[in-house]
C-alpha cells in the first residue's frame, strides 16, 4: 500500500512538472484596475506591454531576453479611455492607434513607443474628413496601415487609410453588386479583423463577418446571412476592396438551403479559404483556392462515423455547473456531431513555420442574457458564520436559499453582495451570464496536400496554452496571447506575486516547472 501511495504522489508531482512551460519574463507591474491590456512584439524579439489604468498609460519595453528595458507611466491628458484599434511595428517604433469622437467629428489619435529605448511619443490627432450620414463600423491595423471603416444609407463603404504626415486618405467603394440582407447592417454588426495575433479559438472564429488584408486589398468575407430575393438560400460572400484601383469585386461560394440557425462558417489562411458546415448528423469541411474558388480538398462525415481528421479529442468548455468541471471531453461518437452543431459553427487556421496547418473546428454558443431583476427563484448561498462556543471557534456553513428570501438591498449592494455566492445572478441586467460554451477539436494537416498528419507527436500550441491556463488556480484576472515569431506568448497577472508573467510556447521546447497562483 505504501508503494502505491508513493507511486501516486510521484506521478502527481511529475504531471505538474511535465505540464509546465518556459517562462519568458516576470515583470512587476502596478496593475490593479486595468481597463485595457495590449501586447505587441517586433521581429527582433522586443516586446511592448501596454495597459491603461486610472487615467494613465503604462508601457513596459522588454528585451529579447525578457529583461525590462524601460518603464513608462504617462498621464493621459484626456478624460476618456483611449479606444485602441490596433498596433503595428515600424522601423523604429511600436505604433498604437486609437479613435476619439467629439460630436460628429472623428479623430485617429496615435502614440508610439521607441522599440529600443522605450521613449514615449504622442503624435498629432488626425481629423477624418467624413461626410454627413457616414456611420462608423470599425477600425483595424495591419502591418502597413491603419484603417477606419464607415458606411452610409446606400451601404457604400468609406475606407480611410493613414498616409503619413498626419493625414488619412479616403476612398469610397460601391456595393451595389452585393444583395442586401434582410436586416439592415446585419453583416457589418459582426465584423472583426483577423490579425496574426488573433487567438485561434472557436470564440474568435464564430464571427460570421471577417476582414483580411493582403497587400493593398481588403477582403471582407460574410457567412450564412439571409439576403433579399434569395429565399432561404445562404452562402459565403467575398467582397474585395482594391485600394489602388478603387474597385470592388463580389464573389460567392456554392449556396446552401438553410431554414434554421447558422450552420456554416469560413476562415481565410494564405491563399486557401476553409469552410466548415455542421449539422446534427453531418460535418463537411472544404478547402478552396482563394483565387479561383475551386475546391481543393473535401472531408465529409455523417451520423456515427468517426471524424478521422481530428488530431485531438472533442473538448467542451464553459459549462458553468455547480458540480461538474468546466472542461469536459466528449468521447461517444453518437454525441460528437450533436454537440458540435449546438452553436454557431466556427473554424480558424494557423501555422508556425513547419510544414503543417493547425485547424480549430467546432462551434460557439453565446451566453444567455442575464436579467437578475426577474430571476428571484435562482439559488443563492448565504455566507459562512463563525461563532465562539465552549469548544472554541466554530463555523456554521451557509445554506442555499432562493433569492426571494434575501432582501434585494443586500444582493444589489456593492458592499454586501460580496458575502453571498450568487453564481446564477452575478452581473448587471442584460449582461451575459457566463463565458459561453465552446465545443471543438483540432486537426493538423500537411500544408501541401491537406492530408492529416499521422504522427503521435503532433503538438498544437493553442492546446498547450489552454492546458497551462487550466492549471492556473484561480483563473487570471488579466491575460493576453500574441505571436512571437513562430512561437506563442501567454501573458497573465499572477495574483500571488502581483507580477505580470509571460510564458513561451513553441513546437519543440523543453517543459519546466510551473508555480501555482494563490
C-alpha positions as CSV (number, residue, x, y, z in Angstrom):
1,X,0.0,0.0,0.0
2,X,2.9,2.4,0.8
3,X,4.5,1.8,-2.5
4,X,1.2,2.5,-4.3
5,X,0.8,5.8,-2.4
6,X,4.3,6.9,-3.1
7,X,3.9,6.0,-6.8
8,X,0.7,8.1,-7.0
9,X,2.4,11.0,-5.3
10,X,5.4,10.8,-7.6
11,X,3.1,10.6,-10.7
12,X,1.2,13.7,-9.5
13,X,4.4,15.6,-9.0
14,X,5.7,14.5,-12.4
15,X,2.4,15.6,-14.1
16,X,2.7,19.0,-12.5
17,X,6.3,19.4,-13.8
18,X,5.6,18.0,-17.2
19,X,2.6,20.3,-17.9
20,X,4.7,23.4,-17.3
21,X,6.3,25.7,-19.9
22,X,9.2,28.0,-20.3
23,X,9.0,31.5,-18.7
24,X,10.0,34.4,-20.9
25,X,9.6,37.3,-18.5
26,X,8.4,38.1,-15.0
27,X,7.7,41.8,-14.6
28,X,6.4,43.8,-11.6
29,X,3.5,45.9,-12.8
30,X,1.3,48.3,-10.8
31,X,-1.7,46.6,-12.4
32,X,-4.7,46.9,-10.1
33,X,-7.8,48.1,-12.0
34,X,-6.5,48.0,-15.6
35,X,-9.2,48.8,-18.3
36,X,-7.2,47.6,-21.3
37,X,-4.2,45.3,-22.0
38,X,-2.3,45.2,-25.3
39,X,1.0,43.3,-26.1
40,X,2.9,43.6,-29.3
41,X,6.3,42.1,-30.4
42,X,8.7,43.0,-33.2
43,X,10.9,40.9,-35.5
44,X,13.9,41.4,-33.3
45,X,12.2,39.9,-30.2
46,X,11.4,43.1,-28.3
47,X,8.0,43.1,-26.6
48,X,5.9,46.1,-25.5
49,X,3.3,45.6,-22.8
50,X,0.7,48.4,-22.6
51,X,-2.2,48.9,-20.2
52,X,-4.5,51.8,-19.2
53,X,-5.4,52.4,-15.6
54,X,-6.7,55.4,-13.6
55,X,-6.2,58.0,-16.3
56,X,-2.6,56.9,-17.1
57,X,-0.9,55.0,-19.9
58,X,1.6,52.3,-18.7
59,X,4.3,51.0,-21.0
60,X,6.9,48.3,-20.4
61,X,9.5,47.5,-23.0
62,X,11.1,44.1,-22.8
63,X,14.3,42.9,-24.5
64,X,14.5,39.6,-26.4
65,X,15.8,38.0,-23.2
66,X,12.8,39.1,-21.3
67,X,14.5,41.9,-19.3
68,X,12.9,45.2,-18.7
69,X,14.5,47.9,-20.9
70,X,12.2,50.8,-19.9
71,X,9.0,51.5,-17.9
72,X,6.8,54.5,-18.7
73,X,3.9,56.0,-16.8
74,X,2.2,58.6,-18.9
75,X,-0.6,60.8,-17.6
76,X,-3.4,60.8,-20.2
77,X,-4.4,64.4,-20.9
78,X,-7.9,63.4,-22.0
79,X,-10.6,62.2,-19.7
80,X,-11.8,59.3,-21.9
81,X,-10.0,55.9,-22.1
82,X,-8.2,55.5,-25.4
83,X,-10.0,53.0,-27.7
84,X,-7.1,51.0,-29.0
85,X,-8.0,49.9,-32.6
86,X,-4.7,48.1,-33.2
87,X,-0.9,48.2,-33.3
88,X,1.8,47.9,-35.9
89,X,5.6,47.9,-35.9
90,X,7.6,50.5,-37.9
91,X,11.4,50.7,-38.4
92,X,11.8,52.5,-35.0
93,X,8.6,52.3,-33.0
94,X,5.6,50.4,-31.8
95,X,2.6,52.3,-33.0
96,X,-0.7,52.4,-31.2
97,X,-3.8,53.7,-32.9
98,X,-6.9,54.9,-31.0
99,X,-10.2,56.5,-32.0
100,X,-11.6,59.7,-30.5
101,X,-15.1,61.0,-31.3
102,X,-16.1,64.6,-30.5
103,X,-19.7,65.2,-31.6
104,X,-19.8,64.5,-35.4
105,X,-16.0,64.7,-35.7
106,X,-13.9,61.6,-35.6
107,X,-10.2,61.6,-35.0
108,X,-7.4,59.0,-35.1
109,X,-5.2,59.5,-32.1
110,X,-1.8,57.7,-32.5
111,X,1.0,57.4,-30.0
112,X,4.3,55.4,-30.1
113,X,7.0,53.7,-28.1
114,X,10.6,53.5,-29.3
115,X,11.5,49.9,-30.0
116,X,15.0,50.2,-28.5
117,X,14.8,52.9,-25.8
118,X,11.2,52.8,-24.7
119,X,10.7,56.5,-25.2
120,X,7.1,57.7,-25.5
121,X,5.9,59.9,-28.4
122,X,2.5,61.4,-28.8
123,X,1.5,62.2,-32.4
124,X,-0.8,64.7,-33.8
125,X,-4.5,63.9,-34.0
126,X,-5.8,63.1,-37.5
127,X,-9.2,64.5,-38.3
128,X,-11.2,62.3,-40.7
129,X,-12.9,64.4,-43.4
130,X,-16.1,62.4,-43.5
131,X,-19.4,63.5,-44.9
132,X,-22.8,63.7,-43.2
133,X,-24.5,60.3,-42.8
134,X,-21.4,58.2,-42.6
135,X,-21.7,55.7,-39.8
136,X,-18.6,54.2,-38.1
137,X,-18.3,50.4,-38.4
138,X,-14.8,49.8,-37.0
139,X,-11.1,50.3,-37.3
140,X,-8.2,47.9,-37.7
141,X,-4.5,48.0,-38.2
142,X,-2.3,45.6,-40.3
143,X,1.4,45.5,-40.7
144,X,1.5,48.6,-43.1
145,X,-1.5,50.8,-42.4
146,X,-4.2,51.9,-40.1
147,X,-7.8,51.8,-41.5
148,X,-11.1,53.3,-40.5
149,X,-14.3,51.9,-41.9
150,X,-17.6,53.7,-42.4
151,X,-20.9,53.0,-44.3
152,X,-23.9,55.1,-45.2
153,X,-27.7,54.7,-46.0
154,X,-26.8,53.4,-49.5
155,X,-24.5,50.9,-47.9
156,X,-21.4,52.3,-49.7
157,X,-18.2,51.5,-47.9
158,X,-16.0,54.5,-47.0
159,X,-12.4,53.4,-46.2
160,X,-9.9,55.7,-44.6
161,X,-6.2,54.8,-44.6
162,X,-3.2,56.6,-43.0
163,X,-0.9,58.2,-45.5
164,X,1.7,59.6,-43.1
165,X,2.2,63.3,-42.2
166,X,-0.9,63.3,-40.0
167,X,-3.3,62.5,-42.9
168,X,-5.9,59.9,-43.7
169,X,-6.7,59.2,-47.4
170,X,-10.3,58.2,-48.2
171,X,-11.8,56.0,-50.9
172,X,-15.5,55.1,-51.4
173,X,-16.5,51.7,-52.7
174,X,-19.9,50.8,-54.1
175,X,-21.5,47.6,-53.0
176,X,-24.5,47.5,-55.5
177,X,-23.5,44.1,-56.8
178,X,-23.9,42.6,-53.3
179,X,-27.5,41.8,-52.3
180,X,-28.9,43.5,-49.3
181,X,-29.5,41.5,-46.1
182,X,-33.0,41.1,-44.5
183,X,-31.9,43.1,-41.5
184,X,-30.1,46.4,-42.0
185,X,-26.3,46.2,-41.2
186,X,-26.6,42.5,-40.4
187,X,-23.2,41.9,-42.0
188,X,-21.5,44.9,-40.5
189,X,-22.6,44.3,-37.0
190,X,-20.3,41.2,-36.6
191,X,-17.2,42.4,-38.4
192,X,-13.8,41.5,-36.8
193,X,-10.3,41.9,-38.2
194,X,-8.3,38.7,-38.4
195,X,-4.9,39.8,-37.1
196,X,-2.0,37.4,-36.8
197,X,-2.3,37.7,-33.0
198,X,-5.9,36.7,-33.0
199,X,-6.4,33.7,-30.8
200,X,-7.3,30.6,-32.8
201,X,-10.3,29.6,-30.8
202,X,-13.9,29.0,-31.7
203,X,-14.9,32.2,-29.9
204,X,-12.8,34.2,-32.4
205,X,-13.8,32.0,-35.3
206,X,-17.6,32.1,-34.7
207,X,-18.0,35.6,-36.0
208,X,-19.6,35.4,-39.5
209,X,-18.1,38.7,-40.8
210,X,-14.3,38.8,-41.1
211,X,-11.8,41.3,-42.5
212,X,-8.5,40.2,-44.0
213,X,-5.8,42.3,-45.7
214,X,-3.5,41.2,-48.5
215,X,-1.2,44.0,-49.6
216,X,-3.4,46.8,-50.9
217,X,-6.6,44.7,-51.0
218,X,-9.1,44.4,-48.2
219,X,-11.2,41.2,-48.2
220,X,-14.5,41.1,-46.4
221,X,-15.9,37.6,-46.0
222,X,-19.5,37.1,-44.9
223,X,-21.0,33.7,-44.0
224,X,-24.6,32.5,-43.8
225,X,-26.6,35.7,-44.0
226,X,-30.1,35.8,-45.4
227,X,-30.4,38.2,-48.3
228,X,-33.3,39.7,-50.1
229,X,-34.5,37.8,-53.2
230,X,-32.7,34.5,-52.3
231,X,-35.3,32.9,-50.0
232,X,-33.7,30.5,-47.5
233,X,-30.5,30.1,-49.5
234,X,-27.4,31.3,-47.8
235,X,-23.8,31.3,-48.9
236,X,-20.3,32.6,-48.3
237,X,-19.8,36.1,-49.8
238,X,-16.5,37.6,-50.6
239,X,-16.3,41.4,-51.1
240,X,-12.8,42.6,-52.1
241,X,-11.9,46.3,-51.9
242,X,-8.9,47.2,-54.2
243,X,-7.3,50.3,-52.7
244,X,-5.2,51.1,-55.8
245,X,-8.0,50.8,-58.4
246,X,-10.9,51.9,-56.1
247,X,-12.9,49.0,-57.5
248,X,-14.9,46.3,-55.7
249,X,-15.2,42.6,-56.6
250,X,-18.1,40.4,-55.4
251,X,-17.8,36.6,-55.4
252,X,-19.7,33.7,-53.7
253,X,-19.2,30.0,-52.9
254,X,-22.0,27.4,-53.6
255,X,-25.1,28.2,-51.6
256,X,-27.0,26.0,-49.0
257,X,-30.7,25.7,-48.3
258,X,-30.9,26.8,-44.6
259,X,-34.1,27.3,-42.7
260,X,-32.7,27.4,-39.2
261,X,-29.7,28.8,-37.3
262,X,-26.3,29.4,-38.9
263,X,-24.7,26.1,-39.9
264,X,-21.5,27.1,-41.7
265,X,-18.6,29.4,-41.4
266,X,-15.2,30.1,-43.1
267,X,-11.6,31.2,-42.5
268,X,-9.0,32.5,-44.9
269,X,-5.4,31.4,-44.5
270,X,-2.8,32.5,-47.0
271,X,-4.3,31.5,-50.4
272,X,-6.8,28.9,-49.1
273,X,-10.3,29.5,-47.9
274,X,-11.6,26.8,-45.5
275,X,-15.4,26.4,-45.0
276,X,-17.0,24.1,-42.4
277,X,-20.6,23.1,-42.3
278,X,-22.1,21.5,-39.2
279,X,-25.4,19.7,-38.7
280,X,-26.7,17.3,-36.0
281,X,-25.8,14.3,-38.2
282,X,-23.2,15.7,-40.6
283,X,-20.0,17.6,-40.9
284,X,-18.4,18.9,-44.1
285,X,-15.0,20.6,-44.5
286,X,-13.9,22.0,-47.8
287,X,-10.7,23.9,-48.7
288,X,-11.0,26.3,-51.7
289,X,-8.3,28.0,-53.8
290,X,-9.0,31.6,-52.9
291,X,-8.0,33.0,-56.3
292,X,-10.3,30.7,-58.4
293,X,-12.7,29.5,-55.7
294,X,-12.2,25.9,-56.9
295,X,-12.3,23.1,-54.3
296,X,-9.0,21.6,-53.4
297,X,-9.9,19.1,-50.6
298,X,-13.1,17.8,-49.1
299,X,-13.8,16.0,-45.9
300,X,-17.3,14.7,-45.1
301,X,-18.6,12.7,-42.1
302,X,-22.1,11.5,-41.3
303,X,-24.0,10.0,-38.4
304,X,-22.0,7.9,-36.0
305,X,-19.0,7.9,-38.4
306,X,-15.7,8.7,-36.6
307,X,-14.2,12.1,-37.5
308,X,-10.9,10.8,-38.8
309,X,-9.5,14.2,-39.5
310,X,-9.3,15.2,-35.8
311,X,-5.9,15.2,-34.0
312,X,-7.3,15.8,-30.5
313,X,-10.4,14.8,-28.6
314,X,-13.6,16.9,-28.8
315,X,-13.4,19.3,-25.9
316,X,-16.3,21.3,-24.4
317,X,-15.6,24.4,-22.2
318,X,-17.7,27.0,-20.5
319,X,-20.5,24.8,-19.0
320,X,-20.7,26.5,-15.6
321,X,-22.5,23.9,-13.4
322,X,-22.0,23.7,-9.6
323,X,-20.9,20.1,-9.5
324,X,-19.3,19.5,-13.0
325,X,-16.0,20.5,-14.4
326,X,-15.6,23.5,-16.7
327,X,-13.7,21.4,-19.3
328,X,-15.1,18.0,-20.5
329,X,-14.2,15.6,-23.2
330,X,-16.9,14.2,-25.5
331,X,-15.9,10.6,-26.3
332,X,-19.0,8.9,-27.6
333,X,-19.2,9.3,-31.4
334,X,-23.0,9.5,-31.3
335,X,-22.8,12.7,-29.2
336,X,-19.9,14.4,-31.1
337,X,-21.9,15.6,-34.1
338,X,-24.8,16.8,-31.9
339,X,-22.6,18.8,-29.6
340,X,-20.5,20.3,-32.4
341,X,-23.7,21.5,-34.1
342,X,-25.1,23.0,-30.9
343,X,-24.0,26.6,-31.5
344,X,-22.6,28.9,-34.2
345,X,-20.1,27.0,-36.4
346,X,-16.5,28.2,-36.2
347,X,-13.2,27.5,-37.8
348,X,-9.7,29.0,-37.5
349,X,-6.4,28.1,-39.2
350,X,-2.8,28.8,-38.1
351,X,0.7,27.7,-38.9
352,X,4.0,28.1,-37.0
353,X,6.8,27.7,-39.6
354,X,6.7,24.0,-40.0
355,X,5.0,22.0,-42.8
356,X,1.6,21.8,-41.1
357,X,-1.6,23.7,-40.7
358,X,-3.4,23.7,-37.3
359,X,-7.2,23.9,-37.6
360,X,-9.6,24.5,-34.8
361,X,-13.1,23.3,-35.8
362,X,-16.3,23.4,-33.7
363,X,-19.0,25.8,-32.5
364,X,-19.6,28.5,-30.0
365,X,-22.8,29.0,-28.1
366,X,-23.1,32.6,-26.8
367,X,-24.1,33.0,-23.2
368,X,-27.6,33.8,-22.4
369,X,-28.5,37.3,-21.3
370,X,-28.8,37.5,-17.5
371,X,-31.7,39.6,-16.1
372,X,-31.2,39.2,-12.4
373,X,-34.1,41.5,-11.6
374,X,-36.6,39.0,-12.8
375,X,-35.0,35.7,-11.7
376,X,-35.9,35.6,-8.0
377,X,-36.1,31.8,-7.9
378,X,-32.4,31.3,-8.5
379,X,-30.4,29.7,-5.7
380,X,-28.0,31.9,-3.6
381,X,-25.7,30.6,-0.9
382,X,-25.6,32.6,2.3
383,X,-22.2,33.4,3.9
384,X,-20.5,31.2,6.4
385,X,-20.6,32.4,10.0
386,X,-18.1,31.9,12.8
387,X,-19.3,31.7,16.5
388,X,-17.5,31.1,19.8
389,X,-18.6,28.0,21.7
390,X,-17.2,26.1,24.8
391,X,-15.1,24.1,22.3
392,X,-13.6,27.1,20.7
393,X,-14.3,28.8,17.4
394,X,-16.9,27.0,15.2
395,X,-18.0,27.6,11.7
396,X,-21.7,27.5,10.8
397,X,-21.8,26.9,7.0
398,X,-24.0,28.9,4.8
399,X,-27.1,27.5,3.1
400,X,-28.6,27.5,-0.4
401,X,-31.8,29.5,-0.5
402,X,-33.9,31.1,-3.2
403,X,-33.0,34.7,-4.0
404,X,-36.5,35.9,-2.9
405,X,-35.6,35.1,0.7
406,X,-32.8,37.6,0.7
407,X,-33.6,41.4,0.7
408,X,-32.7,43.0,-2.6
409,X,-30.7,45.7,-0.9
410,X,-28.2,43.0,0.2
411,X,-27.8,41.3,-3.2
412,X,-27.7,44.6,-5.2
413,X,-25.4,46.3,-2.8
414,X,-21.7,46.6,-4.0
415,X,-20.6,46.1,-0.4
416,X,-22.9,43.3,1.0
417,X,-23.3,41.3,-2.3
418,X,-19.7,40.0,-2.0
419,X,-20.7,38.0,1.0
420,X,-23.2,35.9,-1.0
421,X,-22.3,33.3,-3.5
422,X,-24.6,34.1,-6.4
423,X,-23.4,32.1,-9.4
424,X,-26.6,32.5,-11.5
425,X,-27.2,36.2,-10.9
426,X,-23.8,37.9,-10.9
427,X,-23.5,41.0,-13.1
428,X,-25.9,43.7,-14.1
429,X,-29.1,43.5,-16.0
430,X,-28.9,42.4,-19.7
431,X,-25.3,41.3,-19.4
432,X,-24.1,37.8,-20.5
433,X,-24.3,35.3,-17.6
434,X,-21.2,33.4,-18.5
435,X,-18.3,32.8,-21.0
436,X,-20.4,30.9,-23.5
437,X,-19.9,27.2,-24.4
438,X,-17.1,26.2,-26.8
439,X,-17.1,22.8,-28.4
440,X,-14.2,22.0,-30.6
441,X,-11.4,19.7,-31.8
442,X,-8.2,20.4,-33.6
443,X,-6.8,18.9,-36.8
444,X,-3.2,19.0,-38.0
445,X,-2.9,18.9,-41.8
446,X,0.0,18.8,-44.2
447,X,0.1,22.3,-45.8
448,X,0.8,20.9,-49.3
449,X,-1.7,18.1,-49.8
450,X,-4.0,18.9,-46.8
451,X,-3.8,15.3,-45.6
452,X,-4.0,14.6,-41.9
453,X,-0.5,14.4,-40.3
454,X,-0.4,10.9,-38.8
455,X,2.2,11.5,-36.1
456,X,1.8,10.6,-32.4
457,X,3.9,13.6,-31.6
458,X,1.7,16.3,-33.1
459,X,1.9,19.5,-31.0
460,X,-0.9,22.1,-31.1
461,X,0.2,25.3,-29.4
462,X,-3.2,26.6,-28.6
463,X,-3.9,23.3,-26.8
464,X,-0.7,23.8,-24.8
465,X,-1.9,27.2,-23.7
466,X,-5.3,26.0,-22.7
467,X,-3.8,23.1,-20.7
468,X,-1.5,25.6,-19.0
469,X,-4.3,28.0,-18.3
470,X,-6.4,25.2,-16.8
471,X,-3.7,24.6,-14.2
472,X,-3.8,28.2,-13.0
473,X,-6.0,28.5,-10.0
474,X,-7.8,30.8,-9.9
475,X,-8.2,32.0,-13.4
476,X,-6.1,35.1,-14.1
477,X,-7.8,38.5,-14.0
478,X,-5.8,39.8,-16.9
479,X,-4.4,37.8,-19.7
480,X,-3.2,38.1,-23.3
481,X,-1.9,35.9,-26.2
482,X,0.4,37.1,-29.0
483,X,2.7,35.7,-31.6
484,X,6.4,35.8,-31.0
485,X,7.9,34.7,-34.4
486,X,6.9,31.0,-34.7
487,X,6.0,30.8,-31.1
488,X,3.1,31.9,-28.9
489,X,3.4,34.0,-25.7
490,X,0.8,33.8,-23.0
491,X,0.9,36.7,-20.5
492,X,-1.1,37.0,-17.3
493,X,-1.3,38.8,-14.0
494,X,0.0,36.5,-11.2
495,X,-2.2,37.3,-8.2
496,X,0.3,35.8,-5.7
497,X,3.3,38.0,-6.7
498,X,1.3,40.8,-8.3
499,X,3.6,40.5,-11.3
500,X,3.0,40.0,-15.0
501,X,4.3,36.7,-16.2
502,X,4.9,35.8,-19.8
503,X,5.2,32.1,-20.7
504,X,6.6,31.0,-24.0
505,X,5.2,28.1,-26.1
506,X,6.9,26.5,-29.1
507,X,6.7,23.4,-31.1
508,X,9.7,21.7,-29.7
509,X,10.7,23.4,-26.4
510,X,11.5,21.6,-23.1
511,X,9.0,21.7,-20.3
512,X,9.7,23.3,-17.0
513,X,8.1,23.6,-13.6
514,X,5.0,25.8,-13.2
515,X,4.2,27.6,-10.0
516,X,0.6,27.8,-8.8
517,X,-1.3,31.1,-8.2
518,X,-2.8,31.8,-4.9
